[in-house]
Amino acid sequence: MYAASLGQDGAELRPLEVWHAPELLANIDRGREYIGRHIGLPDVVGDLDGARAWIRSYADRRAADAGGLHGIWLEGELVGGLLFRVWDTPSGVCEAGCWLEPAAAGRGLVTRGMRVLLDWAFEERGMHRAEWRASSANEGSLNVARRLGMTREGVLRENHPHRGVRADTEIWAVLAPEWRAARGRGARRAR
């Protein structure tokens, strides 16, 4: 198994595998209300069988080259994750997403992890466009899109029913040439 370091704070990005189901359930339980404010993951991962089934669905997607799932570990504890909810190799389009428990929020973990995954998507896999969709009320997720240099392309008004309320969904995206140019500027500034 591989792990990508996300910095000096002991954070790592690793594949989330079916055998991690107990850790995923514990992660969701620690942040169930916080995570569930904007996404339905806590409703899907209600127990150990739900955690296994959800991870297995992403293992099936990975096997079909149609998605992927990674966990974020901080000091050895699963605190959140990143995913490619959509992965369409023929069109070169993917959609990324995330979740994070409240104790791990505000440390830049999602942004750092998505940089690793987007580098891989664009440079290794040849994707052309990465999308990020988030509730207009989910300021933390929208800030990740901004920090990743994505462009806000529009709002799908009241398109998503979440726990009995219709929410607006913002669509953000970055294209491979934009990503490469931004990464190049960052490397030049670091010298």
Protein Blocks (a to p, Z undefined) as FASTA:
>chain_A
ZZddebjnopacddddfklmmmmmmmmmmmmmmmmmmpcklmmmmbfklmmmmmmmmmmm
mmnopaccddddeehiafbdcddfbacfknopacddddddfklgonlmmmmmmmmmmmmm
mmmnopabdcddddfklmmlmmmmmmnopacfbdcehkbcgehiacddddddddfklmmm
mmmmmmmmmZZ
